[in-house]
Amino acid sequence: MGPIDRFDVHRHRALSSESKQNTSSFKYHAIKNANRVEVCRKAFMSLHSISNKVIQRLNKLHIKNQLPIDIRGKHRNRGNM
């Protein structure tokens, strides 16, 4: 039980054939007085000082059951791996 929990979507409504259906929904938690408190996405971003792009990356990794890898400073154009 980490700070982000993933749940399967219970109901898929019929939409147009081109629309992309979400397969997961997420709940965000913070610790207050040794208790987990559910918070909204914006509050979670504010508490951890992270952007929406980071949350999207973590959610994609959470769906694939992968751990985040530190990719800061890694690039391939000069072989700095």
C-alpha positions as CSV (number, residue, x, y, z in Angstrom):
1,M,0.0,0.0,0.0
2,G,1.9,3.0,-1.3
3,P,0.8,6.5,-1.7
4,I,-1.0,5.7,-5.1
5,D,-3.6,2.9,-5.4
6,R,-4.8,1.6,-8.7
7,F,-8.3,0.2,-9.3
8,D,-9.9,-1.4,-12.3
9,V,-12.7,0.6,-13.9
10,H,-16.0,-1.1,-13.0
11,R,-18.2,0.3,-15.8
12,H,-17.3,1.1,-19.4
13,R,-19.9,3.3,-21.0
14,A,-20.5,2.9,-24.8
15,L,-18.8,5.8,-26.6
16,S,-17.7,6.3,-30.2
17,S,-15.4,3.8,-31.7
18,E,-12.4,6.2,-31.8
19,S,-12.5,7.1,-28.1
20,K,-10.0,5.5,-25.8
21,Q,-11.4,3.8,-22.7
22,N,-9.6,4.1,-19.4
23,T,-8.7,0.8,-17.8
24,S,-7.6,2.1,-14.4
25,S,-8.5,4.7,-11.9
26,F,-6.2,6.0,-9.2
27,K,-6.6,7.2,-5.6
28,Y,-3.9,9.3,-3.9
29,H,-3.0,9.2,-0.2
30,A,-1.0,11.2,2.3
31,I,0.1,10.4,5.8
32,K,-1.4,12.4,8.7
33,N,-0.8,11.4,12.3
34,A,0.3,7.9,11.3
35,N,-3.0,7.5,9.3
36,R,-3.5,7.3,5.6
37,V,-5.8,10.1,4.3
38,E,-7.2,10.1,0.8
39,V,-6.4,13.4,-1.0
40,C,-7.2,14.7,-4.4
41,R,-4.7,14.6,-7.3
42,K,-3.9,18.4,-7.0
43,A,-3.3,18.1,-3.2
44,F,-1.0,15.1,-3.8
45,M,0.9,17.1,-6.4
46,S,1.2,20.1,-4.1
47,L,2.3,18.0,-1.1
48,H,5.1,16.2,-3.0
49,S,6.0,19.2,-5.2
50,I,5.7,17.3,-8.4
51,S,4.1,18.0,-11.7
52,N,1.2,16.3,-13.5
53,K,3.7,14.8,-16.0
54,V,5.4,13.0,-13.1
55,I,2.0,11.6,-11.9
56,Q,1.2,10.4,-15.4
57,R,4.6,8.6,-15.6
58,L,4.1,7.0,-12.2
59,N,0.6,5.9,-13.1
60,K,1.8,4.3,-16.4
61,L,4.5,2.4,-14.4
62,H,2.0,1.4,-11.8
63,I,-0.2,-0.2,-14.5
64,K,2.7,-2.2,-15.8
65,N,3.9,-3.2,-12.3
66,Q,7.3,-1.6,-12.8
67,L,9.4,0.5,-10.4
68,P,10.4,4.0,-11.4
69,I,14.0,4.4,-12.5
70,D,15.9,7.6,-12.0
71,I,16.4,9.0,-15.5
72,R,17.8,12.4,-14.6
73,G,20.8,13.3,-16.7
74,K,20.6,10.2,-18.9
75,H,20.7,10.8,-22.6
76,R,22.0,8.9,-25.6
77,N,23.3,11.7,-27.8
78,R,26.7,11.8,-26.0
79,G,26.9,8.4,-24.5
80,N,26.5,9.5,-20.8
81,M,25.0,6.2,-19.7
